[in-house]
Amino acid sequence: MTPATTQDIPTPGEVRPILPGLFRARMPLPFPPGHVNVWFFEHDGGFLAVDTSVAGRSSRELWDQVLAHPNLGGKPLTGLLITHFHPDHIGLCGWLCERFGLLPTMTRIEWLQARALWFDSGPAMMAQQASFYTAAGCAPEYISFVEQRGPLYQRAVAELPRSFHAIKAGGSLRIGGAEWRVLTGAGHSPDMACLYNAELNVLISADQILPRISPYVGLHAGEPQADPLGDFLSSNEAFRALPADALVLPSHGEPFRSLHTRLDTLAAHHAERLDALAGYCAEPLTAFEAAQSLFPRAAVEQTQVGFAVGETLAHLRRLERQGRVAAEPGADGAPRFRRV
């Protein structure tokens, strides 16, 4: 597939064909990367949609335009697959499920993660967030920003259905008479659903394999001992069993056919980041100080500090597991990371 031109990219509310029985819409987002792709498969007299965009009036209005588009023929949604729990993917799940009488199809971990986050928004959760960023060495000004901002998940995710249909890696899903194999990715989210159809040689890669950027892979307060970058890199290896020329349909960016090359590029990118970070830690650094070296711009923009620190912590944890850095206690309660 050749690189997309501006004319190839669906405008908001438009639906473009990808293959017979498979269509694409592109929903704007109020935060980077600025859009999310929604895929539509002909299915049981209507369409199965993959993902939903964030909750909000403008998103609902765009869905009304999309569903009325001639390429969907006014047919209803007859299925909804949510790849993972992030707001740009699950935000309007509840609204669509209620509207069309559906159960969302998800992996169990992603479902439970979404439900837990939606209900965990009280003072104790915010205190945990503040403690997490304080231990990372963030400035008091950022801690105040986090506390004043408050919980974000419920703002972008409408009330979720109370039931769902579970899928898991190694299983399959029948969509419009075709069999799709379920693969899962980790690191960006814990158990992200991806789908592969051998007859079409098409992979729905969600956020796991994107064409131009690496997905965010960060350590978070809810699982502070995790190794998300290790999970990301190891789970990517399972996708190497797929044909190199598979048509990859990502959640952000344009479709592409260089799967194995992209996997190589992602592995090399994070290897370079790890080497650079190990070099920065020649002198002991807090996670925030390390983030300022690894992500100079993001680490000084209040809305991006959390992402920079989370991703830096994920890389520091990977270096710890590799035996290349060690954490030393800090007198202020923020550990320092030093190259071994």
C-alpha positions as CSV (number, residue, x, y, z in Angstrom):
1,M,0.0,0.0,0.0
2,T,1.5,3.3,-1.0
3,P,1.8,6.2,1.5
4,A,-1.5,8.0,2.0
5,T,-2.1,11.4,0.5
6,T,-4.4,14.0,2.0
7,Q,-7.1,12.9,-0.5
8,D,-6.9,9.3,1.0
9,I,-7.6,10.3,4.6
10,P,-11.3,10.4,5.6
11,T,-12.6,13.8,6.7
12,P,-14.6,13.9,10.0
13,G,-17.9,12.2,9.5
14,E,-16.8,10.4,6.3
15,V,-16.5,6.7,5.7
16,R,-13.9,5.3,3.2
17,P,-13.7,1.7,1.9
18,I,-10.5,-0.2,2.6
19,L,-11.5,-3.6,1.2
20,P,-14.9,-5.1,0.2
21,G,-16.9,-5.2,3.4
22,L,-14.3,-3.2,5.4
23,F,-14.5,0.6,5.9
24,R,-12.7,3.3,7.8
25,A,-13.7,6.5,9.7
26,R,-11.3,8.9,11.3
27,M,-12.4,10.6,14.5
28,P,-10.7,13.8,15.8
29,L,-9.3,13.8,19.3
30,P,-8.7,16.8,21.6
31,F,-5.2,15.4,22.5
32,P,-2.2,13.9,20.6
33,P,-2.1,12.1,18.2
34,G,-5.1,14.1,17.1
35,H,-7.3,11.3,15.7
36,V,-8.3,7.7,16.1
37,N,-9.3,5.3,13.4
38,V,-12.6,3.4,13.7
39,W,-13.0,0.3,11.5
40,F,-16.3,-1.1,10.2
41,F,-16.9,-4.7,9.1
42,E,-20.1,-5.9,7.4
43,H,-21.6,-8.2,10.0
44,D,-25.0,-9.8,10.6
45,G,-27.0,-7.4,8.4
46,G,-25.2,-4.3,9.7
47,F,-21.7,-3.4,10.8
48,L,-19.3,-4.4,13.6
49,A,-17.3,-1.4,14.7
50,V,-13.8,-1.5,16.2
51,D,-13.4,1.2,18.8
52,T,-15.4,4.4,19.4
53,S,-13.4,7.6,20.2
54,V,-13.8,9.7,23.4
55,A,-17.1,10.6,25.0
56,G,-18.5,14.0,24.3
57,R,-21.1,15.8,22.2
58,S,-18.9,16.4,19.2
59,S,-18.0,12.7,19.1
60,R,-21.6,11.7,19.3
61,E,-22.5,14.1,16.5
62,L,-19.8,12.7,14.3
63,W,-21.0,9.2,15.0
64,D,-24.4,10.2,13.8
65,Q,-22.8,11.5,10.6
66,V,-20.8,8.3,10.2
67,L,-23.7,6.0,10.7
68,A,-25.8,8.0,8.1
69,H,-23.0,7.9,5.5
70,P,-23.9,6.2,2.2
71,N,-21.1,3.7,2.5
72,L,-22.8,2.2,5.6
73,G,-26.2,2.3,4.0
74,G,-28.0,3.4,7.1
75,K,-27.5,-0.1,8.6
76,P,-27.2,-0.4,12.4
77,L,-24.2,-1.5,14.5
78,T,-24.5,-5.3,15.0
79,G,-21.3,-5.6,17.0
80,L,-18.7,-3.5,18.8
81,L,-15.1,-4.6,19.6
82,I,-13.0,-2.5,21.9
83,T,-9.3,-3.0,21.5
84,H,-8.3,-1.6,24.9
85,F,-9.4,0.5,27.9
86,H,-8.0,3.9,26.9
87,P,-10.6,6.7,26.5
88,D,-10.1,7.3,22.7
89,H,-11.0,3.6,22.2
90,I,-13.7,2.9,24.8
91,G,-15.1,6.4,25.4
92,L,-18.5,6.0,23.7
93,C,-18.8,2.3,24.2
94,G,-21.7,2.6,26.7
95,W,-23.5,5.1,24.5
96,L,-23.3,2.9,21.4
97,C,-24.1,-0.4,23.3
98,E,-27.2,1.2,24.8
99,R,-28.3,2.6,21.4
100,F,-28.0,-0.6,19.5
101,G,-28.6,-3.2,22.3
102,L,-25.0,-4.6,22.2
103,L,-22.5,-6.1,24.5
104,P,-18.9,-4.9,23.9
105,T,-16.4,-7.5,22.9
106,M,-13.1,-7.1,24.8
107,T,-10.3,-9.0,26.5
108,R,-11.2,-9.6,30.2
109,I,-8.2,-7.6,31.6
110,E,-9.0,-4.5,29.4
111,W,-12.7,-4.7,30.5
112,L,-11.8,-4.9,34.2
113,Q,-9.2,-2.1,33.9
114,A,-11.8,0.2,32.3
115,R,-14.4,-0.6,35.0
116,A,-11.9,-0.1,37.8
117,L,-10.7,3.2,36.5
118,W,-14.2,4.5,35.9
119,F,-15.2,4.0,39.5
120,D,-11.8,4.8,41.1
121,S,-11.9,8.6,41.0
122,G,-12.0,9.7,44.7
123,P,-9.5,11.5,47.0
124,A,-7.6,8.3,47.7
125,M,-6.8,7.8,44.1
126,M,-5.7,11.4,43.7
127,A,-3.5,11.0,46.8
128,Q,-1.9,8.0,45.2
129,Q,-1.2,9.9,42.0
130,A,0.4,12.7,44.0
131,S,2.6,10.3,45.9
132,F,3.7,8.5,42.7
133,Y,4.9,11.7,41.1
134,T,6.5,13.0,44.3
135,A,8.5,9.8,44.5
136,A,9.5,10.4,40.8
137,G,11.1,13.7,41.9
138,C,8.5,15.9,40.2
139,A,8.3,19.6,41.3
140,P,5.7,20.7,43.8
141,E,4.2,22.8,41.1
142,Y,3.4,19.7,39.0
143,I,2.0,17.9,42.1
144,S,-0.4,20.8,42.6
145,F,-1.3,20.7,38.9
146,V,-2.2,17.0,39.1
147,E,-4.3,17.6,42.3
148,Q,-6.1,20.6,40.7
149,R,-6.7,18.8,37.4
150,G,-8.4,15.9,39.3
151,P,-9.3,12.5,37.7
152,L,-9.5,12.4,34.0
153,Y,-10.9,9.0,33.0
154,Q,-14.6,9.7,33.6
155,R,-14.4,13.0,31.7
156,A,-13.6,11.1,28.5
157,V,-15.4,7.8,29.0
158,A,-19.2,7.6,29.2
159,E,-20.8,5.2,31.7
160,L,-19.8,1.6,30.7
161,P,-22.1,-1.3,30.2
162,R,-22.3,-3.8,33.1
163,S,-21.7,-6.8,30.9
164,F,-19.3,-7.8,28.1
165,H,-18.3,-10.6,25.8
166,A,-14.7,-11.9,26.5
167,I,-12.1,-12.8,23.9
168,K,-8.5,-13.9,24.6
169,A,-5.3,-14.5,22.8
170,G,-5.3,-17.7,20.7
171,G,-9.1,-17.5,20.3
172,S,-11.0,-16.4,17.3
173,L,-13.9,-14.1,16.4
174,R,-16.3,-14.6,13.5
175,I,-17.1,-11.3,11.8
176,G,-19.4,-11.2,8.7
177,G,-18.7,-14.9,8.0
178,A,-14.9,-14.6,8.2
179,E,-12.7,-16.0,10.9
180,W,-10.4,-13.5,12.7
181,R,-7.6,-14.8,15.0
182,V,-7.2,-12.9,18.3
183,L,-3.7,-11.8,19.2
184,T,-2.9,-9.6,22.2
185,G,-0.3,-6.9,22.8
186,A,1.0,-5.6,26.1
187,G,2.9,-2.6,27.4
188,H,0.8,0.2,26.1
189,S,-2.1,-1.4,27.8
190,P,-2.2,-4.8,29.6
191,D,-4.0,-7.1,27.1
192,M,-4.8,-5.2,23.9
193,A,-6.9,-7.1,21.4
194,C,-5.6,-7.3,17.8
195,L,-7.2,-9.3,15.0
196,Y,-5.7,-11.1,12.0
197,N,-7.5,-12.7,9.0
198,A,-5.3,-15.0,7.0
199,E,-7.5,-15.1,3.9
200,L,-7.4,-11.3,3.6
201,N,-3.9,-11.0,5.1
202,V,-5.2,-8.1,7.3
203,L,-4.1,-7.2,10.8
204,I,-6.0,-4.9,13.0
205,S,-3.1,-3.7,15.1
206,A,-4.8,-1.2,17.4
207,D,-2.2,0.9,19.3
208,Q,0.3,-2.0,19.5
209,I,2.0,-1.4,16.1
210,L,1.7,2.1,14.7
211,P,3.2,3.3,11.4
212,R,5.1,6.4,12.5
213,I,5.4,6.6,16.3
214,S,5.9,4.2,19.1
215,P,2.8,3.9,21.4
216,Y,3.1,5.4,24.8
217,V,4.7,2.7,27.1
218,G,4.7,4.0,30.7
219,L,4.9,2.8,34.3
220,H,1.9,3.9,36.3
221,A,0.9,4.2,40.0
222,G,-1.5,1.3,39.9
223,E,1.3,-1.2,39.1
224,P,4.6,0.4,40.2
225,Q,6.7,-2.9,40.1
226,A,5.7,-3.7,36.5
227,D,8.0,-3.9,33.4
228,P,5.8,-2.5,30.7
229,L,8.5,-1.9,28.2
230,G,9.7,-5.5,28.6
231,D,6.1,-6.6,28.1
232,F,5.8,-4.4,24.9
233,L,8.9,-5.7,23.3
234,S,8.3,-9.4,24.1
235,S,4.6,-9.3,23.0
236,N,5.6,-7.7,19.7
237,E,7.6,-10.8,18.9
238,A,4.4,-12.8,18.5
239,F,3.5,-10.6,15.5
240,R,6.6,-11.7,13.6
241,A,4.8,-15.0,12.8
242,L,2.4,-13.0,10.6
243,P,3.3,-12.4,6.9
244,A,5.6,-9.4,6.4
245,D,3.3,-8.0,3.7
246,A,0.1,-8.1,5.9
247,L,-2.0,-5.0,5.5
248,V,-1.8,-3.4,8.9
249,L,-4.7,-1.3,10.0
250,P,-3.5,0.8,13.0
251,S,-5.6,2.9,15.4
252,H,-3.6,6.0,14.6
253,G,-2.0,6.9,11.3
254,E,-2.4,5.3,7.9
255,P,-2.6,1.6,6.8
256,F,0.8,0.1,5.8
257,R,2.3,-3.2,4.6
258,S,5.8,-3.3,6.2
259,L,5.0,-5.2,9.4
260,H,8.3,-6.8,10.1
261,T,10.3,-3.7,9.2
262,R,8.1,-1.7,11.6
263,L,8.7,-4.3,14.4
264,D,12.4,-3.9,13.8
265,T,12.2,-0.2,13.9
266,L,10.2,-0.2,17.2
267,A,12.8,-2.5,18.8
268,A,15.7,-0.4,17.6
269,H,14.0,2.8,18.8
270,H,13.6,1.5,22.3
271,A,17.1,0.0,22.3
272,E,18.5,3.5,21.5
273,R,16.4,5.1,24.2
274,L,17.7,2.5,26.7
275,D,21.3,3.2,25.8
276,A,20.8,7.0,26.0
277,L,19.1,6.7,29.3
278,A,21.8,4.5,30.7
279,G,24.3,7.1,29.7
280,Y,22.4,9.9,31.4
281,C,22.5,7.9,34.6
282,A,26.3,8.0,34.8
283,E,25.4,10.4,37.7
284,P,22.4,9.5,39.9
285,L,19.1,11.0,38.7
286,T,15.5,11.0,39.8
287,A,13.0,9.8,37.3
288,F,12.0,13.4,36.6
289,E,15.6,14.5,36.1
290,A,16.1,11.5,33.7
291,A,12.9,12.5,31.9
292,Q,14.2,16.0,31.3
293,S,17.1,14.4,29.5
294,L,15.1,11.9,27.6
295,F,12.1,14.1,26.7
296,P,13.4,17.7,27.1
297,R,10.3,19.4,25.8
298,A,7.7,17.1,27.2
299,A,9.2,17.2,30.7
300,V,8.6,21.0,31.0
301,E,5.0,21.1,29.6
302,Q,2.6,20.5,32.5
303,T,0.2,18.5,30.4
304,Q,3.0,16.2,29.2
305,V,5.1,15.7,32.3
306,G,3.1,12.6,33.4
307,F,3.7,10.9,30.0
308,A,7.4,11.8,30.0
309,V,7.9,10.5,33.6
310,G,5.8,7.4,33.0
311,E,7.7,6.4,29.9
312,T,11.1,7.3,31.5
313,L,10.2,5.1,34.5
314,A,9.3,2.2,32.1
315,H,12.7,2.5,30.5
316,L,14.5,2.7,33.9
317,R,12.7,-0.4,35.0
318,R,13.8,-2.2,31.8
319,L,17.4,-1.1,32.5
320,E,17.0,-2.4,36.1
321,R,15.9,-5.7,34.9
322,Q,18.8,-5.8,32.5
323,G,21.2,-5.0,35.4
324,R,22.3,-1.8,33.8
325,V,21.0,0.7,36.4
326,A,20.2,0.5,40.1
327,A,17.9,2.6,42.2
328,E,19.4,4.2,45.3
329,P,17.4,5.7,48.2
330,G,17.1,9.5,48.2
331,A,17.0,11.6,51.3
332,D,13.9,13.3,50.0
333,G,12.1,10.0,49.4
334,A,12.7,10.1,45.6
335,P,15.0,7.2,44.5
336,R,18.0,8.1,42.3
337,F,18.9,5.8,39.4
338,R,22.6,5.2,38.7
339,R,24.3,3.3,35.9
340,V,25.9,0.1,37.2
